[in-house]
Amino acid sequence: MNATPSSTDHRDHTYGTDHAYGTDDRTEPADQEGRTVHLDTAGWGTMPAAVRALVADCASREDRYGPHELEEDLEDVLRTEVHERLGALLGVPAADTVVVTDAAGAFDALVSRLAPGRGERVWTTPYESAARLTALYALRDRTRCTVEVVPLREDGDLDLEWMARHIDDDVALVSVVHVPSGCGIVNPVEEIGQILAPYRCVYAVDASYSAGQLPVDAGRIGCQLLTGDGWRFLRGPYAVGFAFLAPRLRAAFEDASAHRPLPPNAAVAGLNAALAHHTATTAAASTDGPAGLAGQGLLPALRAAVEECPGTELIAPGRVQSAILAFRHRDLPAALVRRRLAARGVVLWKTVAQETPLHLPRSGATTALRASLGPDTTPQDIARFGRALREVVREETAGAQRPRPTRTPTPTPTPALASAPAPVPPPGPRPRPSARRHLTLCPTP
């Protein structure tokens, strides 16, 4: 496939699989110190050059020829190819996949059509996102079901023994996040699926922060709903995600989604290209262990860089970790550290308690920093991050401890005694004081 459309006939341009997705030909500075260290793949994965070029080309063609022409040219991609790639990624039939704008919206669409009976139970976890909790609480208020939070063990893992003891057919829905947004724990979604398999509950898994960095096989998980975003570890464009739906949920989901916005065609084409790129690079790479990117040795180096910095504390519950690491500094605000790191060319994410309201406050933090690895993260990037973090903490801690200079108060002049009576205002109506009590900005000439 050509990178740009034909100048004579735009119909000659196709969006199939013949593009070279297997390489990332981004032009970066050779000097590592002049390269931005992107440690926020969980927030926004940097698109490979081939994907970025395709999305830009689709947008240009849509602007020139209109959305209907672009949709006609992309028909095979939109109707068939992207679903085949999603099915291969998730280990499910292509016909059971749908393309959505985002994972949270897809979850909300389905939950809004569920109707558990009064008193039936819905399970969630302390690692659930605020968006999914909002949908669950709305379900509770609408149906009078009960929302229960699965307890944690002392090490931070979900208590599977508690789940096995308390599961029965009164549980109508179980919502589990594979990897939370606020920390890097990998929840055992396949083991949970085995516990739930004999029962009638709908099992919903959020794979937004795991798809692209960990194996995600909905067939092995045994869930009936799996949702994900395309712009994180899969490194596709924004405003496009995906879902796997068991056939028994399809009608309810389609009914709920009938009036919801669809992702732009250019974004769907970009997701298709990102999936192809991910498949090619995954096949070429050798991963070690269940944690994907973390198994390549970069996560231990990232942890060491944080732990070597004075005053930092890891937020890393659980026994299995992914390519996401959350931490905080005991004395410095997370927003300040993030800004200072960005000024040094190191990009991280600041996470707040509202994003995972049942988890982060329990750790004693209202804000934290989140670093996440990508497929193009290098050991040099980790070393540079560690140096920058130590510099920021050293400078800001020294600045906070430095005594402030004392100011000598300026003496207030003693007013002179009036030697004459105050002037009498001229006769006539007195001007009314202005009712405005705010600063008025005047335009400069």
C-alpha positions in Angstrom: 0.0 0.0 0.0 1.3 3.4 -0.8 1.7 6.0 1.9 -0.2 8.6 0.0 -3.1 8.4 -2.4 -2.7 8.5 -6.2 -2.7 12.0 -7.6 -4.8 10.8 -10.6 -7.4 8.6 -9.0 -8.0 8.5 -5.2 -9.8 5.1 -5.7 -6.4 3.5 -6.3 -5.6 4.0 -2.6 -6.3 1.0 -0.4 -6.0 0.3 3.3 -5.3 -3.4 3.4 -2.6 -5.5 5.0 0.1 -4.9 2.4 1.6 -1.9 4.3 4.8 -2.6 6.2 3.5 -2.5 9.7 6.3 -4.5 11.2 8.8 -1.7 11.6 8.6 1.6 13.5 10.4 4.1 11.3 10.0 7.1 13.5 12.8 9.6 13.1 14.2 10.3 16.6 17.3 12.2 17.5 20.4 10.0 17.7 21.4 11.7 20.9 19.5 10.0 23.7 19.7 13.1 25.9 17.8 15.0 23.3 15.0 12.5 23.0 11.8 12.8 25.0 11.6 9.8 27.4 8.0 8.8 27.1 7.0 6.8 30.2 3.2 7.2 29.8 2.2 4.4 27.5 -0.7 3.6 29.8 -2.0 7.1 29.3 -1.3 7.6 25.6 0.9 5.2 23.6 3.0 6.8 20.9 1.7 5.7 17.5 4.1 4.0 15.2 5.0 6.0 12.2 3.1 3.8 9.8 -0.1 4.1 11.9 0.3 7.9 12.3 0.8 8.4 8.6 -2.3 6.3 7.8 -4.5 8.2 10.2 -3.3 11.5 8.8 -3.9 10.3 5.2 -7.4 9.2 6.1 -8.2 12.5 7.6 -6.8 14.3 4.6 -8.8 12.2 2.2 -12.0 12.7 4.3 -11.4 16.4 4.2 -11.0 16.3 0.4 -13.6 13.8 -0.7 -16.0 13.6 2.3 -16.7 10.9 4.9 -18.9 8.7 2.6 -16.1 8.3 0.0 -13.7 7.4 2.8 -16.1 4.9 4.3 -16.6 3.2 0.9 -12.8 2.9 0.4 -12.4 1.5 3.9 -15.3 -0.9 3.7 -13.2 -4.1 4.0 -11.2 -2.6 6.9 -14.3 -1.4 8.8 -16.5 -4.5 8.2 -14.1 -7.4 8.2 -10.4 -6.8 8.7 -10.4 -4.9 12.0 -12.7 -7.6 13.5 -10.5 -10.4 12.3 -7.5 -8.7 14.0 -9.5 -8.2 17.2 -10.7 -11.8 17.2 -7.1 -12.9 16.9 -5.9 -10.6 19.6 -8.6 -11.7 22.1 -8.9 -15.3 21.1 -12.5 -15.1 20.1 -14.6 -15.3 16.9 -14.3 -12.1 14.8 -18.1 -11.9 14.7 -18.2 -11.4 18.5 -16.1 -8.3 18.5 -17.3 -4.7 18.1 -15.5 -1.4 17.7 -16.5 1.4 20.1 -15.2 4.8 21.1 -13.9 3.8 24.4 -14.0 0.9 27.0 -15.8 2.8 29.7 -18.6 3.8 27.3 -19.1 0.2 26.1 -19.3 -1.1 29.7 -21.8 1.6 30.6 -23.9 0.7 27.5 -24.2 -2.9 28.5 -24.7 -2.3 32.2 -27.5 0.2 31.5 -29.5 -2.7 29.9 -28.9 -5.3 32.7 -31.8 -5.9 35.1 -30.7 -7.8 38.2 -33.4 -8.5 40.8 -33.9 -6.5 44.0 -31.3 -7.8 46.5 -29.2 -9.6 43.9 -25.5 -9.0 44.2 -22.9 -7.3 42.0 -19.3 -7.8 42.7 -16.5 -5.4 41.9 -12.9 -4.9 43.2 -11.0 -2.1 45.1 -9.1 -1.5 41.8 -12.1 -0.5 39.8 -12.1 2.8 37.8 -14.3 5.7 38.7 -16.1 5.4 35.4 -17.1 1.7 35.9 -18.0 2.3 39.5 -20.3 5.1 38.4 -22.1 2.7 36.0 -22.4 0.1 38.8 -23.8 2.5 41.3 -26.3 3.7 38.7 -27.3 0.1 38.2 -27.7 -0.3 42.0 -29.9 2.8 42.2 -32.1 1.7 39.3 -32.6 -2.0 40.3 -32.0 -2.0 44.0 -29.3 -4.6 43.7 -26.4 -4.7 46.1 -22.8 -3.8 45.1 -20.2 -5.7 47.0 -16.4 -5.1 46.9 -14.2 -8.3 46.8 -11.8 -8.0 49.7 -8.0 -8.0 49.3 -5.4 -10.2 51.0 -2.7 -8.6 53.0 -0.3 -8.6 50.0 -2.9 -6.7 47.9 -4.1 -9.6 45.7 -7.8 -10.3 45.4 -9.0 -12.8 47.9 -10.0 -15.7 45.6 -10.9 -17.9 48.5 -13.5 -15.4 49.6 -14.9 -15.4 46.1 -15.1 -19.2 46.0 -16.9 -19.3 49.4 -19.5 -16.6 48.6 -20.3 -17.2 44.9 -23.8 -18.4 44.1 -26.6 -17.7 41.7 -27.5 -14.5 43.6 -24.5 -12.9 42.0 -25.7 -11.3 38.8 -22.6 -9.4 37.6 -18.9 -9.5 38.4 -16.7 -6.6 37.2 -12.9 -7.0 37.4 -10.1 -4.9 35.9 -7.2 -6.9 34.5 -4.7 -4.1 35.2 -5.8 -1.0 37.1 -5.0 2.5 36.0 -3.5 3.5 39.3 -1.0 0.7 39.9 0.6 -2.2 38.0 -1.0 -5.2 39.7 -2.1 -8.0 37.4 -5.4 -9.4 38.6 -5.9 -13.2 38.0 -8.8 -12.9 35.6 -8.5 -16.4 34.3 -8.6 -17.9 37.8 -11.6 -15.8 38.6 -13.3 -17.0 35.4 -12.8 -20.6 36.6 -14.5 -19.8 39.9 -17.4 -18.1 38.2 -17.9 -20.6 35.3 -20.6 -22.8 37.0 -22.8 -19.8 37.8 -25.1 -17.6 35.8 -23.4 -14.2 36.5 -22.2 -11.9 33.7 -18.4 -11.7 34.0 -17.0 -8.4 32.7 -13.3 -7.7 32.4 -11.7 -4.3 31.7 -8.6 -4.8 29.6 -7.9 -1.2 28.8 -4.5 -1.2 30.5 -3.5 -4.8 29.7 -4.3 -5.2 26.0 -1.1 -4.7 24.1 1.3 -5.3 27.0 -0.1 -8.7 28.3 -1.7 -11.7 26.7 -5.5 -11.1 26.7 -7.5 -14.2 25.7 -11.2 -13.7 26.4 -11.8 -17.4 25.6 -9.5 -18.6 28.3 -10.7 -15.9 30.7 -14.2 -17.1 30.4 -15.8 -13.7 30.5 -18.9 -12.6 28.6 -17.8 -9.0 28.2 -14.3 -7.7 27.7 -13.6 -4.0 26.9 -10.4 -2.1 26.0 -9.0 1.2 24.6 -7.0 1.3 21.5 -4.7 4.3 22.3 -2.8 2.9 25.2 -0.5 -0.1 24.9 -1.9 -1.0 21.5 -0.7 2.5 20.4 -3.6 3.3 18.1 -5.3 6.7 17.7 -7.5 8.3 20.3 -11.4 7.8 20.4 -11.4 4.2 19.4 -11.7 1.1 21.5 -13.1 -2.5 21.3 -15.3 -5.0 23.0 -15.9 -8.7 23.0 -19.5 -9.7 23.6 -20.9 -13.2 24.3 -23.7 -13.9 21.9 -26.3 -13.7 24.6 -25.4 -10.1 25.3 -25.2 -8.9 21.7 -28.9 -7.7 21.4 -28.8 -5.8 24.6 -25.6 -4.1 23.7 -26.7 -3.1 20.2 -29.9 -1.7 21.6 -28.0 0.4 24.1 -25.4 1.6 21.6 -27.9 2.5 18.9 -27.8 6.2 19.8 -24.2 6.4 21.0 -21.5 8.0 18.8 -19.3 5.8 16.6 -15.6 6.1 16.3 -14.3 8.0 13.3 -13.5 5.9 10.3 -10.0 7.2 10.3 -9.6 6.1 13.9 -10.9 2.6 13.1 -8.4 2.3 10.2 -5.7 3.4 12.6 -6.7 0.8 15.1 -6.5 -1.8 12.4 -3.0 -0.7 11.5 -2.0 -0.6 15.1 -3.2 -4.2 15.6 -1.2 -5.3 12.6 1.8 -3.5 13.9 1.4 -5.1 17.3 1.0 -8.6 15.9 4.2 -8.2 13.8 6.3 -6.8 16.6 5.0 -9.3 19.1 5.9 -12.2 16.8 9.4 -10.8 16.4 10.0 -10.1 20.1 10.9 -12.7 22.6 9.0 -12.1 25.9 9.8 -13.7 29.2 7.2 -14.4 31.7 3.5 -13.4 32.1 4.2 -9.7 32.5 5.1 -9.1 28.9 7.1 -5.8 28.7 8.0 -6.2 32.4 9.6 -9.5 31.7 12.2 -7.9 29.5 14.1 -6.6 32.5 12.9 -3.0 32.3 10.5 -3.1 35.2 13.1 -4.1 37.7 15.3 -1.3 36.4 12.4 1.2 36.7 11.7 0.1 40.3 15.3 0.5 41.2 15.4 4.0 39.7 12.5 5.0 42.0 13.7 3.2 45.1 17.2 4.8 44.8 15.6 8.2 45.0 15.4 9.5 48.6 11.9 10.0 50.0 10.0 8.0 47.3 7.6 5.2 48.1 6.3 2.6 45.7 2.6 1.8 45.3 2.9 -1.7 44.0 0.4 -4.1 45.7 0.2 -7.8 44.6 2.6 -10.5 43.7 2.4 -10.1 39.9 3.2 -6.7 38.3 2.8 -5.4 34.8 4.7 -2.6 32.9 3.1 0.1 35.1 4.7 1.4 38.3 3.1 3.9 40.6 5.0 5.8 43.3 4.9 9.0 45.3 7.3 11.2 47.3 6.6 11.7 51.0 7.1 15.5 50.9 6.8 16.7 47.4 3.5 17.1 45.5 3.0 14.7 42.6 2.0 17.6 40.3 5.3 19.5 41.0 7.5 16.4 40.4 5.7 15.7 37.2 6.1 19.2 35.9 9.8 19.3 36.8 10.4 16.0 35.1 8.6 17.2 32.0 10.9 20.2 31.9 13.8 17.7 31.7 12.2 15.8 28.9 10.7 12.9 30.9 6.9 12.4 30.5 5.0 10.6 33.3 1.3 10.7 34.4 -0.1 12.1 37.6 -2.9 9.9 39.0 -5.4 11.1 41.6 -7.5 9.4 44.1 -10.7 10.0 42.1 -9.5 7.7 39.3 -9.5 4.6 41.5 -11.4 5.9 44.6 -11.5 2.5 46.4 -7.8 1.9 46.1 -5.5 4.9 46.1 -6.9 6.5 49.3 -6.3 3.2 51.1 -2.6 3.5 50.4 -2.6 6.9 52.2 -2.1 8.9 49.0 -4.4 11.3 47.3 -2.1 11.8 44.3 0.7 9.7 42.9 3.0 9.4 39.8 2.6 6.6 37.3 5.4 5.5 35.0 4.6 2.9 32.2 6.9 1.2 29.8 6.4 1.0 26.1 7.9 -1.3 23.4 10.4 1.3 22.5 11.5 2.1 26.0 15.3 1.6 26.4 17.6 1.0 29.4 19.0 4.5 28.6 15.5 5.9 29.0 15.3 4.4 32.5 18.7 5.6 33.5 17.8 9.1 32.3 14.6 9.0 34.2 16.4 8.0 37.4 18.9 10.9 37.1 16.1 13.4 36.4 14.0 12.2 39.3 17.0 12.4 41.7 17.8 15.9 40.5 14.2 17.1 40.9 13.9 15.7 44.4 17.3 17.1 45.4 16.5 20.6 44.1 13.0 20.8 45.4 13.8 19.4 48.8 16.7 21.8 49.2 14.5 24.7 48.1 11.9 23.7 50.7 14.4 23.5 53.5 16.2 26.8 52.6 15.3 29.5 55.2 13.3 32.3 53.7 14.8 35.8 54.0 13.2 37.9 56.7 11.6 41.1 55.7 12.1 44.3 57.6 8.7 45.9 58.1 8.4 49.3 56.5 7.4 51.9 59.1 4.1 53.4 58.5 4.4 57.2 58.2 2.6 59.2 60.8 -0.1 61.3 59.2 0.4 65.1 59.6 -2.1 66.9 61.7 -4.7 68.7 59.7 -4.2 72.5 60.0 -7.3 73.4 58.0 -10.8 71.9 57.8 -11.5 69.4 55.1 -12.7 70.8 51.8 -16.4 71.0 51.4 -17.8 69.1 48.3 -19.4 71.2 45.6 -23.2 71.5 45.7 -25.3 69.2 43.6 -26.2 65.5 43.5 -23.4 63.2 44.8 -22.2 60.6 42.4 -23.5 57.1 43.2 -20.8 54.5 44.1 -20.3 51.8 41.4 -22.1 48.5 42.2 -19.3 46.6 40.5 -16.9 44.9 42.9 -14.6 43.2 40.4 -11.6 44.1 38.3 -12.4 45.4 34.9 -9.8 44.5 32.2 -9.6 47.2 29.5 -8.3 46.2 26.1 -5.0 47.8 25.2 -4.9 50.1 22.2 
